[in-house]
Amino acid sequence: MHWSNLVVLVTGGTGSFGKKFTEIMLREYHPKKLIIFSRDELKQREMRQVYSPIDGSVMRYFIGNVRDRERLYRAFSGVDIVVHAAALKQVLACEYNPFEAVQTNIVGAKNVIDAAIDQGVKKVMAISTDKAVNPISLYGATKLCAEKLFVQGNRYSGNGGPCLSCIRYGNMVGSRGSVIPLFKKQRECSKVTVTDKRMTRFWITLEQGVRFAIRCIEQMQGGEVFVPKIPSMRVMDVVEAVSPGCEVGFVGIQPGEKLHEVLLSRGESRYALELEDMFVILPLYSRGTNWSSGKPLPDGFRFASDENEHWLTIEELRQMIGEGKHGC
């Protein structure tokens, strides 16, 4: 792919992922045009101060909501690549506001697919989450539905329409709403709150997540779900890495939370291939995908945060978040 010839649009582009994506795209890939599509004018203003749309810049900013089908049609005109990162993603907020979560995460996904097909977009990559696997939260359930829409959307787009795929990964280190900024804030009071000391999670940095997305966009053929091989960490080790010496209060597992997360379920592994640094879940109804380089997974395989072969050390996490030891 020659990114310099492509017009790229990011929904939810003022979020943590979108800002890191913009940074890497402008520095290394130099797209013909990069459009930020989001609903928050203040966040767009703040982003404009860093990435100005004037003086020949490739940056463009569209105020809009993925719930608004007509606005998406206008925004996607002339676009080649769409990265769909817009979502309501706070688990508790989605539990308390279920209709809103459905409107943004499911109906919004359908609107993106429809607009992409009708406006001649070439590729759409949706950002998903480990919470979409065997979901117990409404957030996870909406993201599972969104994944299914994007995978099966290839049957609507046909051979001449856009390729639609997803990437799925775990917690992003330092993203808005993650536990690490919370622990940093709480250490000022010398006490952090943990739901359950047995909890484990997958971890990936924003930069790793963005680079994985870019590589998958280049390789996607339509209908795949891409899953990176990323490390796990125990929540108590996260506490030790971020807020060593602080008092820990246990508040119990919150509604919609799991003890452990799964990125690739046993059922999905029957249709997945293993590559050096990722798994690729193939669509049941193929549009001609060819992944001859991958190898099938053994029966009963799953990729779960508590059964991972790769565990982050405390020092590795400190390096990922870019800070040394800060005790209480």
Phi and psi in degrees as GROMACS dihedral restraints (atoms count N, CA, C in turn):
[ dihedral_restraints ]
;  ai    aj    ak    al  type     phi  dphi    fc
    3     4     5     6     1  -106.2    20    10
    4     5     6     7     1    94.8    20    10
    6     7     8     9     1   -61.2    20    10
    7     8     9    10     1   -26.6    20    10
    9    10    11    12     1   -65.2    20    10
   10    11    12    13     1   -16.0    20    10
   12    13    14    15     1   -99.9    20    10
   13    14    15    16     1     4.7    20    10
   15    16    17    18     1  -114.1    20    10
   16    17    18    19     1   145.5    20    10
   18    19    20    21     1   -98.7    20    10
   19    20    21    22     1   123.7    20    10
   21    22    23    24     1  -117.0    20    10
   22    23    24    25     1   135.7    20    10
   24    25    26    27     1  -124.7    20    10
   25    26    27    28     1   137.6    20    10
   27    28    29    30     1  -119.1    20    10
   28    29    30    31     1   115.9    20    10
   30    31    32    33     1   -77.9    20    10
   31    32    33    34     1   145.4    20    10
   33    34    35    36     1    65.0    20    10
   34    35    36    37     1    31.8    20    10
   36    37    38    39     1   -69.8    20    10
   37    38    39    40     1   -11.9    20    10
   39    40    41    42     1   -93.5    20    10
   40    41    42    43     1     3.0    20    10
   42    43    44    45     1   -78.4    20    10
   43    44    45    46     1  -178.7    20    10
   45    46    47    48     1   -59.3    20    10
   46    47    48    49     1   -46.5    20    10
   48    49    50    51     1   -63.1    20    10
   49    50    51    52     1   -47.4    20    10
   51    52    53    54     1   -60.7    20    10
   52    53    54    55     1   -39.6    20    10
   54    55    56    57     1   -68.8    20    10
   55    56    57    58     1   -40.7    20    10
   57    58    59    60     1   -68.8    20    10
   58    59    60    61     1   -37.7    20    10
   60    61    62    63     1   -60.5    20    10
   61    62    63    64     1   -44.8    20    10
   63    64    65    66     1   -61.3    20    10
   64    65    66    67     1   -45.2    20    10
   66    67    68    69     1   -57.7    20    10
   67    68    69    70     1   -48.5    20    10
   69    70    71    72     1   -71.1    20    10
   70    71    72    73     1   -40.6    20    10
   72    73    74    75     1   -59.7    20    10
   73    74    75    76     1   -46.6    20    10
   75    76    77    78     1   -70.4    20    10
   76    77    78    79     1   -34.7    20    10
   78    79    80    81     1   -77.6    20    10
   79    80    81    82     1   -35.3    20    10
   81    82    83    84     1  -120.2    20    10
   82    83    84    85     1   -26.4    20    10
   84    85    86    87     1  -112.2    20    10
   85    86    87    88     1   -23.7    20    10
   87    88    89    90     1    53.1    20    10
   88    89    90    91     1    61.4    20    10
   90    91    92    93     1   -65.2    20    10
   91    92    93    94     1   160.1    20    10
   93    94    95    96     1   -61.2    20    10
   94    95    96    97     1   -40.0    20    10
   96    97    98    99     1  -154.6    20    10
   97    98    99   100     1   142.4    20    10
   99   100   101   102     1  -127.1    20    10
  100   101   102   103     1   115.8    20    10
  102   103   104   105     1  -106.4    20    10
  103   104   105   106     1   127.1    20    10
  105   106   107   108     1   -98.1    20    10
  106   107   108   109     1   119.3    20    10
  108   109   110   111     1  -114.3    20    10
  109   110   111   112     1   116.0    20    10
  111   112   113   114     1  -158.6    20    10
  112   113   114   115     1   169.0    20    10
  114   115   116   117     1  -100.9    20    10
  115   116   117   118     1    -4.0    20    10
  117   118   119   120     1  -105.9    20    10
  118   119   120   121     1   107.5    20    10
  120   121   122   123     1   -67.3    20    10
  121   122   123   124     1   -31.7    20    10
  123   124   125   126     1   -66.4    20    10
  124   125   126   127     1   -44.7    20    10
  126   127   128   129     1   -64.7    20    10
  127   128   129   130     1   -35.1    20    10
  129   130   131   132     1   -66.6    20    10
  130   131   132   133     1   -39.9    20    10
  132   133   134   135     1   -61.3    20    10
  133   134   135   136     1   -43.6    20    10
  135   136   137   138     1   -64.0    20    10
  136   137   138   139     1   -37.2    20    10
  138   139   140   141     1   -71.7    20    10
  139   140   141   142     1   -35.3    20    10
  141   142   143   144     1   -60.8    20    10
  142   143   144   145     1   -32.8    20    10
  144   145   146   147     1   -67.7    20    10
  145   146   147   148     1   -23.2    20    10
  147   148   149   150     1   -93.9    20    10
  148   149   150   151     1   -44.1    20    10
  150   151   152   153     1  -120.8    20    10
  151   152   153   154     1    90.0    20    10
  153   154   155   156     1   -71.9    20    10
  154   155   156   157     1   142.0    20    10
  156   157   158   159     1   -88.5    20    10
  157   158   159   160     1     6.5    20    10
  159   160   161   162     1  -104.9    20    10
  160   161   162   163     1   178.5    20    10
  162   163   164   165     1    57.5    20    10
  163   164   165   166     1    45.4    20    10
  165   166   167   168     1    77.9    20    10
  166   167   168   169     1     9.1    20    10
  168   169   170   171     1   -65.7    20    10
  169   170   171   172     1   152.0    20    10
  171   172   173   174     1   -83.6    20    10
  172   173   174   175     1    -5.3    20    10
  174   175   176   177     1   -77.3    20    10
  175   176   177   178     1   140.0    20    10
  177   178   179   180     1  -136.6    20    10
  178   179   180   181     1   151.8    20    10
  180   181   182   183     1  -130.1    20    10
  181   182   183   184     1   125.4    20    10
  183   184   185   186     1  -118.1    20    10
  184   185   186   187     1   122.8    20    10
  186   187   188   189     1   -77.2    20    10
  187   188   189   190     1   129.8    20    10
  189   190   191   192     1   179.0    20    10
  190   191   192   193     1   167.0    20    10
  192   193   194   195     1  -128.1    20    10
  193   194   195   196     1   137.9    20    10
  195   196   197   198     1   -64.8    20    10
  196   197   198   199     1   -14.0    20    10
  198   199   200   201     1   -71.7    20    10
  199   200   201   202     1   -20.3    20    10
  201   202   203   204     1   -93.3    20    10
  202   203   204   205     1    97.1    20    10
  204   205   206   207     1   -60.4    20    10
  205   206   207   208     1   -44.4    20    10
  207   208   209   210     1   -63.7    20    10
  208   209   210   211     1   -39.1    20    10
  210   211   212   213     1   -65.8    20    10
  211   212   213   214     1   -38.0    20    10
  213   214   215   216     1   -63.2    20    10
  214   215   216   217     1   -40.7    20    10
  216   217   218   219     1   -59.9    20    10
  217   218   219   220     1   -41.9    20    10
  219   220   221   222     1   -67.6    20    10
  220   221   222   223     1   -43.6    20    10
  222   223   224   225     1   -67.9    20    10
  223   224   225   226     1   -32.4    20    10
  225   226   227   228     1   -82.9    20    10
  226   227   228   229     1    -3.7    20    10
  228   229   230   231     1   -61.9    20    10
  229   230   231   232     1   121.4    20    10
  231   232   233   234     1    80.1    20    10
  232   233   234   235     1     6.1    20    10
  234   235   236   237     1   -88.4    20    10
  235   236   237   238     1   140.5    20    10
  237   238   239   240     1   -98.2    20    10
  238   239   240   241     1   -43.2    20    10
  240   241   242   243     1  -126.3    20    10
  241   242   243   244     1   130.8    20    10
  243   244   245   246     1  -117.3    20    10
  244   245   246   247     1   130.0    20    10
  246   247   248   249     1  -108.7    20    10
  247   248   249   250     1   115.3    20    10
  249   250   251   252     1   -96.5    20    10
  250   251   252   253     1    97.9    20    10
  252   253   254   255     1  -113.4    20    10
  253   254   255   256     1     0.2    20    10
  255   256   257   258     1   -74.5    20    10
  256   257   258   259     1   132.5    20    10
  258   259   260   261     1  -170.3    20    10
  259   260   261   262     1   155.5    20    10
  261   262   263   264     1   -88.2    20    10
  262   263   264   265     1   119.2    20    10
  264   265   266   267     1  -124.2    20    10
  265   266   267   268     1    -3.0    20    10
  267   268   269   270     1   -79.0    20    10
  268   269   270   271     1   120.1    20    10
  270   271   272   273     1   -57.9    20    10
  271   272   273   274     1   -49.2    20    10
  273   274   275   276     1   -66.8    20    10
  274   275   276   277     1   -39.1    20    10
  276   277   278   279     1   -63.0    20    10
  277   278   279   280     1   -39.3    20    10
  279   280   281   282     1   -68.8    20    10
  280   281   282   283     1   -36.6    20    10
  282   283   284   285     1   -62.6    20    10
  283   284   285   286     1   -38.0    20    10
  285   286   287   288     1   -82.9    20    10
  286   287   288   289     1   -23.8    20    10
  288   289   290   291     1  -126.0    20    10
  289   290   291   292     1    63.9    20    10
  291   292   293   294     1   -63.2    20    10
  292   293   294   295     1   -39.2    20    10
  294   295   296   297     1   -62.5    20    10
  295   296   297   298     1   -39.2    20    10
  297   298   299   300     1   -66.2    20    10
  298   299   300   301     1   -40.5    20    10
  300   301   302   303     1   -62.1    20    10
  301   302   303   304     1   -41.7    20    10
  303   304   305   306     1   -65.8    20    10
  304   305   306   307     1   -43.4    20    10
  306   307   308   309     1   -61.5    20    10
  307   308   309   310     1   -41.5    20    10
  309   310   311   312     1   -82.2    20    10
  310   311   312   313     1   -49.7    20    10
  312   313   314   315     1   -81.8    20    10
  313   314   315   316     1   -28.3    20    10
  315   316   317   318     1  -104.6    20    10
  316   317   318   319     1   -58.2    20    10
  318   319   320   321     1   -62.8    20    10
  319   320   321   322     1   -39.6    20    10
  321   322   323   324     1   -60.2    20    10
  322   323   324   325     1   -39.8    20    10
  324   325   326   327     1   -63.1    20    10
  325   326   327   328     1   -43.4    20    10
  327   328   329   330     1   -61.3    20    10
  328   329   330   331     1   -42.1    20    10
  330   331   332   333     1   -62.0    20    10
  331   332   333   334     1   -41.4    20    10
  333   334   335   336     1   -61.9    20    10
  334   335   336   337     1   -44.1    20    10
  336   337   338   339     1   -63.1    20    10
  337   338   339   340     1   -48.1    20    10
  339   340   341   342     1   -59.3    20    10
  340   341   342   343     1   -46.2    20    10
  342   343   344   345     1   -65.0    20    10
  343   344   345   346     1   -39.0    20    10
  345   346   347   348     1   -64.6    20    10
  346   347   348   349     1   -43.1    20    10
  348   349   350   351     1   -64.8    20    10
  349   350   351   352     1   -47.8    20    10
  351   352   353   354     1   -74.3    20    10
  352   353   354   355     1   -24.1    20    10
  354   355   356   357     1   -99.5    20    10
  355   356   357   358     1     4.1    20    10
  357   358   359   360     1    76.7    20    10
  358   359   360   361     1    26.7    20    10
  360   361   362   363     1   -64.7    20    10
  361   362   363   364     1   145.4    20    10
  363   364   365   366     1   -84.6    20    10
  364   365   366   367     1   -43.8    20    10
  366   367   368   369     1  -142.3    20    10
  367   368   369   370     1   142.2    20    10
  369   370   371   372     1  -130.9    20    10
  370   371   372   373     1   124.6    20    10
  372   373   374   375     1  -115.0    20    10
  373   374   375   376     1   121.5    20    10
  375   376   377   378     1   -98.1    20    10
  376   377   378   379     1   140.0    20    10
  378   379   380   381     1   -92.9    20    10
  379   380   381   382     1   120.5    20    10
  381   382   383   384     1  -116.3    20    10
  382   383   384   385     1  -164.2    20    10
  384   385   386   387     1  -149.8    20    10
  385   386   387   388     1   156.3    20    10
  387   388   389   390     1   -62.7    20    10
  388   389   390   391     1   -21.4    20    10
  390   391   392   393     1   -70.6    20    10
  391   392   393   394     1    -9.4    20    10
  393   394   395   396     1   -78.3    20    10
  394   395   396   397     1   -11.7    20    10
  396   397   398   399     1   -91.1    20    10
  397   398   399   400     1   123.0    20    10
  399   400   401   402     1    47.1    20    10
  400   401   402   403     1    56.3    20    10
  402   403   404   405     1   -67.4    20    10
  403   404   405   406     1   143.5    20    10
  405   406   407   408     1  -119.5    20    10
  406   407   408   409     1    -8.8    20    10
  408   409   410   411     1  -105.1    20    10
  409   410   411   412     1   157.2    20    10
  411   412   413   414     1   -64.1    20    10
  412   413   414   415     1   -39.3    20    10
  414   415   416   417     1   -55.3    20    10
  415   416   417   418     1   -50.2    20    10
  417   418   419   420     1   -60.5    20    10
  418   419   420   421     1   -40.0    20    10
  420   421   422   423     1   -65.4    20    10
  421   422   423   424     1   -39.9    20    10
  423   424   425   426     1   -67.9    20    10
  424   425   426   427     1   -36.1    20    10
  426   427   428   429     1   -72.3    20    10
  427   428   429   430     1   -32.3    20    10
  429   430   431   432     1   -62.9    20    10
  430   431   432   433     1   -45.1    20    10
  432   433   434   435     1   -60.5    20    10
  433   434   435   436     1   -41.7    20    10
  435   436   437   438     1   -62.7    20    10
  436   437   438   439     1   -42.1    20    10
  438   439   440   441     1   -58.5    20    10
  439   440   441   442     1   -46.6    20    10
  441   442   443   444     1   -61.5    20    10
  442   443   444   445     1   -39.2    20    10
  444   445   446   447     1   -62.8    20    10
  445   446   447   448     1   -43.2    20    10
  447   448   449   450     1   -70.4    20    10
  448   449   450   451     1   -40.3    20    10
  450   451   452   453     1   -64.5    20    10
  451   452   453   454     1   -50.3    20    10
  453   454   455   456     1   -76.9    20    10
  454   455   456   457     1   -16.4    20    10
  456   457   458   459     1   -59.5    20    10
  457   458   459   460     1   -22.3    20    10
  459   460   461   462     1   -64.7    20    10
  460   461   462   463     1   -24.7    20    10
  462   463   464   465     1   -74.2    20    10
  463   464   465   466     1   -24.0    20    10
  465   466   467   468     1   -82.2    20    10
  466   467   468   469     1   -37.6    20    10
  468   469   470   471     1   -74.5    20    10
  469   470   471   472     1   -28.1    20    10
  471   472   473   474     1    72.8    20    10
  472   473   474   475     1  -178.4    20    10
  474   475   476   477     1   -66.6    20    10
  475   476   477   478     1   -26.5    20    10
  477   478   479   480     1   -94.6    20    10
  478   479   480   481     1    -6.6    20    10
  480   481   482   483     1   -92.0    20    10
  481   482   483   484     1  -173.2    20    10
  483   484   485   486     1   -68.2    20    10
  484   485   486   487     1   148.6    20    10
  486   487   488   489     1   -80.2    20    10
  487   488   489   490     1   133.1    20    10
  489   490   491   492     1  -123.1    20    10
  490   491   492   493     1   124.6    20    10
  492   493   494   495     1  -144.8    20    10
  493   494   495   496     1   175.2    20    10
  495   496   497   498     1  -133.4    20    10
  496   497   498   499     1   152.5    20    10
  498   499   500   501     1  -117.7    20    10
  499   500   501   502     1   145.4    20    10
  501   502   503   504     1  -132.6    20    10
  502   503   504   505     1   121.7    20    10
  504   505   506   507     1  -146.5    20    10
  505   506   507   508     1  -179.1    20    10
  507   508   509   510     1   -91.7    20    10
  508   509   510   511     1  -151.8    20    10
  510   511   512   513     1   -64.1    20    10
  511   512   513   514     1   136.4    20    10
  513   514   515   516     1   -94.5    20    10
  514   515   516   517     1   121.6    20    10
  516   517   518   519     1   -61.0    20    10
  517   518   519   520     1   121.9    20    10
  519   520   521   522     1    83.9    20    10
  520   521   522   523     1    -1.6    20    10
  522   523   524   525     1   -70.2    20    10
  523   524   525   526     1   159.3    20    10
  525   526   527   528     1   -60.6    20    10
  526   527   528   529     1   130.6    20    10
  528   529   530   531     1    92.2    20    10
  529   530   531   532     1    -6.2    20    10
  531   532   533   534     1   -78.3    20    10
  532   533   534   535     1   166.5    20    10
  534   535   536   537     1   -74.2    20    10
  535   536   537   538     1   -23.1    20    10
  537   538   539   540     1   -67.1    20    10
  538   539   540   541     1   -48.1    20    10
  540   541   542   543     1   -58.9    20    10
  541   542   543   544     1   -33.4    20    10
  543   544   545   546     1   -65.1    20    10
  544   545   546   547     1   -46.5    20    10
  546   547   548   549     1   -63.6    20    10
  547   548   549   550     1   -36.8    20    10
  549   550   551   552     1   -62.3    20    10
  550   551   552   553     1   -41.2    20    10
  552   553   554   555     1   -68.3    20    10
  553   554   555   556     1   -42.8    20    10
  555   556   557   558     1   -68.3    20    10
  556   557   558   559     1   -27.3    20    10
  558   559   560   561     1   -66.9    20    10
  559   560   561   562     1   -18.3    20    10
  561   562   563   564     1   -63.8    20    10
  562   563   564   565     1   -26.5    20    10
  564   565   566   567     1  -101.2    20    10
  565   566   567   568     1     6.9    20    10
  567   568   569   570     1    64.9    20    10
  568   569   570   571     1    19.0    20    10
  570   571   572   573     1  -146.8    20    10
  571   572   573   574     1   131.4    20    10
  573   574   575   576     1  -117.1    20    10
  574   575   576   577     1   152.8    20    10
  576   577   578   579     1  -108.9    20    10
  577   578   579   580     1   132.9    20    10
  579   580   581   582     1  -125.8    20    10
  580   581   582   583     1   138.9    20    10
  582   583   584   585     1   -72.4    20    10
  583   584   585   586     1   -50.7    20    10
  585   586   587   588     1  -154.1    20    10
  586   587   588   589     1   128.6    20    10
  588   589   590   591     1   -67.2    20    10
  589   590   591   592     1   -15.0    20    10
  591   592   593   594     1   -83.2    20    10
  592   593   594   595     1    -8.5    20    10
  594   595   596   597     1   -66.0    20    10
  595   596   597   598     1   140.6    20    10
  597   598   599   600     1  -128.0    20    10
  598   599   600   601     1   154.6    20    10
  600   601   602   603     1  -146.3    20    10
  601   602   603   604     1   153.4    20    10
  603   604   605   606     1   -79.3    20    10
  604   605   606   607     1   147.8    20    10
  606   607   608   609     1  -134.2    20    10
  607   608   609   610     1   142.0    20    10
  609   610   611   612     1  -150.0    20    10
  610   611   612   613     1   143.3    20    10
  612   613   614   615     1   -79.7    20    10
  613   614   615   616     1   161.1    20    10
  615   616   617   618     1   -58.5    20    10
  616   617   618   619     1   -43.2    20    10
  618   619   620   621     1   -64.3    20    10
  619   620   621   622     1   -43.5    20    10
  621   622   623   624     1   -61.4    20    10
  622   623   624   625     1   -42.0    20    10
  624   625   626   627     1   -63.1    20    10
  625   626   627   628     1   -42.9    20    10
  627   628   629   630     1   -66.9    20    10
  628   629   630   631     1   -45.0    20    10
  630   631   632   633     1   -64.8    20    10
  631   632   633   634     1   -35.6    20    10
  633   634   635   636     1   -64.5    20    10
  634   635   636   637     1   -42.7    20    10
  636   637   638   639     1   -61.8    20    10
  637   638   639   640     1   -43.8    20    10
  639   640   641   642     1   -62.5    20    10
  640   641   642   643     1   -44.5    20    10
  642   643   644   645     1   -64.6    20    10
  643   644   645   646     1   -38.8    20    10
  645   646   647   648     1   -69.6    20    10
  646   647   648   649     1   -34.9    20    10
  648   649   650   651     1   -60.4    20    10
  649   650   651   652     1   -40.2    20    10
  651   652   653   654     1   -67.6    20    10
  652   653   654   655     1   -29.8    20    10
  654   655   656   657     1   -99.0    20    10
  655   656   657   658     1   -17.3    20    10
  657   658   659   660     1   -61.3    20    10
  658   659   660   661     1   144.5    20    10
  660   661   662   663     1  -118.4    20    10
  661   662   663   664     1   -11.0    20    10
  663   664   665   666     1   115.9    20    10
  664   665   666   667     1   118.6    20    10
  666   667   668   669     1    97.7    20    10
  667   668   669   670     1    -4.4    20    10
  669   670   671   672     1   -81.0    20    10
  670   671   672   673     1   155.0    20    10
  672   673   674   675     1  -116.8    20    10
  673   674   675   676     1   118.5    20    10
  675   676   677   678     1   -96.3    20    10
  676   677   678   679     1   131.5    20    10
  678   679   680   681     1  -127.6    20    10
  679   680   681   682     1   115.1    20    10
  681   682   683   684     1   -76.7    20    10
  682   683   684   685     1   151.2    20    10
  684   685   686   687     1   -83.3    20    10
  685   686   687   688     1   103.2    20    10
  687   688   689   690     1  -124.0    20    10
  688   689   690   691     1   157.9    20    10
  690   691   692   693     1   -79.6    20    10
  691   692   693   694     1   163.2    20    10
  693   694   695   696     1  -108.2    20    10
  694   695   696   697     1   166.6    20    10
  696   697   698   699     1  -154.0    20    10
  697   698   699   700     1   143.9    20    10
  699   700   701   702     1   -79.5    20    10
  700   701   702   703     1   142.0    20    10
  702   703   704   705     1   -61.1    20    10
  703   704   705   706     1   -34.2    20    10
  705   706   707   708     1   -69.2    20    10
  706   707   708   709     1   -27.9    20    10
  708   709   710   711     1   -72.6    20    10
  709   710   711   712     1   -32.3    20    10
  711   712   713   714     1   -63.0    20    10
  712   713   714   715     1   -43.3    20    10
  714   715   716   717     1   -59.6    20    10
  715   716   717   718     1   -45.1    20    10
  717   718   719   720     1   -65.3    20    10
  718   719   720   721     1   -34.0    20    10
  720   721   722   723     1   -72.3    20    10
  721   722   723   724     1   -38.3    20    10
  723   724   725   726     1   -97.1    20    10
  724   725   726   727     1   -39.9    20    10
  726   727   728   729     1  -134.5    20    10
  727   728   729   730     1    60.4    20    10
  729   730   731   732     1   -64.1    20    10
  730   731   732   733     1   140.1    20    10
  732   733   734   735     1    84.3    20    10
  733   734   735   736     1    -5.6    20    10
  735   736   737   738     1   -78.4    20    10
  736   737   738   739     1   151.6    20    10
  738   739   740   741     1   -68.6    20    10
  739   740   741   742     1   140.8    20    10
  741   742   743   744     1  -114.3    20    10
  742   743   744   745     1   126.2    20    10
  744   745   746   747     1  -109.2    20    10
  745   746   747   748     1   132.1    20    10
  747   748   749   750     1   -99.2    20    10
  748   749   750   751     1   124.0    20    10
  750   751   752   753     1  -110.0    20    10
  751   752   753   754     1    -3.0    20    10
  753   754   755   756     1    88.6    20    10
  754   755   756   757     1   152.2    20    10
  756   757   758   759     1   -63.4    20    10
  757   758   759   760     1   132.0    20    10
  759   760   761   762     1   -83.9    20    10
  760   761   762   763     1   160.4    20    10
  762   763   764   765     1   -54.4    20    10
  763   764   765   766     1   130.5    20    10
  765   766   767   768     1    87.0    20    10
  766   767   768   769     1    -3.5    20    10
  768   769   770   771     1   -90.4    20    10
  769   770   771   772     1   153.8    20    10
  771   772   773   774     1  -116.3    20    10
  772   773   774   775     1   159.6    20    10
  774   775   776   777     1   -69.5    20    10
  775   776   777   778     1   -41.8    20    10
  777   778   779   780     1  -134.1    20    10
  778   779   780   781     1   154.7    20    10
  780   781   782   783     1  -111.0    20    10
  781   782   783   784     1   157.4    20    10
  783   784   785   786     1  -125.3    20    10
  784   785   786   787     1   131.9    20    10
  786   787   788   789     1   -99.3    20    10
  787   788   789   790     1   -23.9    20    10
  789   790   791   792     1  -143.6    20    10
  790   791   792   793     1   115.5    20    10
  792   793   794   795     1   -83.2    20    10
  793   794   795   796     1   165.5    20    10
  795   796   797   798     1   -61.3    20    10
  796   797   798   799     1   -40.3    20    10
  798   799   800   801     1   -63.7    20    10
  799   800   801   802     1   -40.9    20    10
  801   802   803   804     1   -71.3    20    10
  802   803   804   805     1   -28.9    20    10
  804   805   806   807     1   -63.9    20    10
  805   806   807   808     1   -19.9    20    10
  807   808   809   810     1   -66.8    20    10
  808   809   810   811     1   -23.3    20    10
  810   811   812   813     1  -112.4    20    10
  811   812   813   814     1    13.2    20    10
  813   814   815   816     1  -109.1    20    10
  814   815   816   817     1   155.8    20    10
  816   817   818   819     1  -119.0    20    10
  817   818   819   820     1   148.2    20    10
  819   820   821   822     1  -103.7    20    10
  820   821   822   823     1   127.3    20    10
  822   823   824   825     1  -111.5    20    10
  823   824   825   826     1  -177.9    20    10
  825   826   827   828     1   -57.8    20    10
  826   827   828   829     1   -44.5    20    10
  828   829   830   831     1  -125.9    20    10
  829   830   831   832     1    14.4    20    10
  831   832   833   834     1  -161.3    20    10
  832   833   834   835     1   167.2    20    10
  834   835   836   837     1  -111.5    20    10
  835   836   837   838     1   146.8    20    10
  837   838   839   840     1  -124.1    20    10
  838   839   840   841     1   113.7    20    10
  840   841   842   843     1   -85.6    20    10
  841   842   843   844     1   117.9    20    10
  843   844   845   846     1   -85.6    20    10
  844   845   846   847     1   149.8    20    10
  846   847   848   849     1   -70.2    20    10
  847   848   849   850     1   145.4    20    10
  849   850   851   852     1   -67.5    20    10
  850   851   852   853     1   -33.0    20    10
  852   853   854   855     1  -113.1    20    10
  853   854   855   856     1    97.3    20    10
  855   856   857   858     1   -78.7    20    10
  856   857   858   859     1   147.9    20    10
  858   859   860   861     1  -104.2    20    10
  859   860   861   862     1    25.8    20    10
  861   862   863   864     1   101.0    20    10
  862   863   864   865     1    27.0    20    10
  864   865   866   867     1   -69.4    20    10
  865   866   867   868     1   145.5    20    10
  867   868   869   870     1  -135.4    20    10
  868   869   870   871     1   104.8    20    10
  870   871   872   873     1  -120.0    20    10
  871   872   873   874     1    60.5    20    10
  873   874   875   876     1   -67.3    20    10
  874   875   876   877     1   -17.6    20    10
  876   877   878   879     1   -78.9    20    10
  877   878   879   880     1   -16.4    20    10
  879   880   881   882     1   -87.0    20    10
  880   881   882   883     1   163.2    20    10
  882   883   884   885     1  -120.6    20    10
  883   884   885   886     1   145.6    20    10
  885   886   887   888     1   -63.1    20    10
  886   887   888   889     1   154.4    20    10
  888   889   890   891     1   -92.9    20    10
  889   890   891   892     1   153.1    20    10
  891   892   893   894     1   -67.5    20    10
  892   893   894   895     1   155.0    20    10
  894   895   896   897     1   -56.3    20    10
  895   896   897   898     1   136.3    20    10
  897   898   899   900     1    79.5    20    10
  898   899   900   901     1     6.7    20    10
  900   901   902   903     1   -69.3    20    10
  901   902   903   904     1   142.2    20    10
  903   904   905   906     1  -147.3    20    10
  904   905   906   907     1   154.9    20    10
  906   907   908   909     1  -112.9    20    10
  907   908   909   910     1    99.4    20    10
  909   910   911   912     1  -122.0    20    10
  910   911   912   913     1   151.7    20    10
  912   913   914   915     1   -67.8    20    10
  913   914   915   916     1   -24.3    20    10
  915   916   917   918     1   -92.6    20    10
  916   917   918   919     1    -5.6    20    10
  918   919   920   921     1  -119.7    20    10
  919   920   921   922     1    17.6    20    10
  921   922   923   924     1   -71.8    20    10
  922   923   924   925     1   145.0    20    10
  924   925   926   927     1   -80.8    20    10
  925   926   927   928     1   -19.8    20    10
  927   928   929   930     1  -114.2    20    10
  928   929   930   931     1   117.2    20    10
  930   931   932   933     1  -117.1    20    10
  931   932   933   934     1   134.0    20    10
  933   934   935   936     1   -71.7    20    10
  934   935   936   937     1   138.6    20    10
  936   937   938   939     1   -87.3    20    10
  937   938   939   940     1   166.7    20    10
  939   940   941   942     1   -60.8    20    10
  940   941   942   943     1   -42.7    20    10
  942   943   944   945     1   -67.7    20    10
  943   944   945   946     1   -36.8    20    10
  945   946   947   948     1   -62.8    20    10
  946   947   948   949     1   -40.7    20    10
  948   949   950   951     1   -66.0    20    10
  949   950   951   952     1   -40.3    20    10
  951   952   953   954     1   -59.8    20    10
  952   953   954   955     1   -39.1    20    10
  954   955   956   957     1   -66.5    20    10
  955   956   957   958     1   -37.7    20    10
  957   958   959   960     1   -64.3    20    10
  958   959   960   961     1   -36.7    20    10
  960   961   962   963     1   -92.1    20    10
  961   962   963   964     1    -0.9    20    10
  963   964   965   966     1    72.6    20    10
  964   965   966   967     1    38.0    20    10
  966   967   968   969     1  -150.3    20    10
  967   968   969   970     1   160.0    20    10
  969   970   971   972     1   -89.2    20    10
  970   971   972   973     1  -158.7    20    10
  972   973   974   975     1   -78.9    20    10
  973   974   975   976     1   123.7    20    10
  975   976   977   978     1  -123.2    20    10
  976   977   978   979     1   101.9    20    10
  978   979   980   981     1   -85.7    20    10
  979   980   981   982     1   169.3    20    10
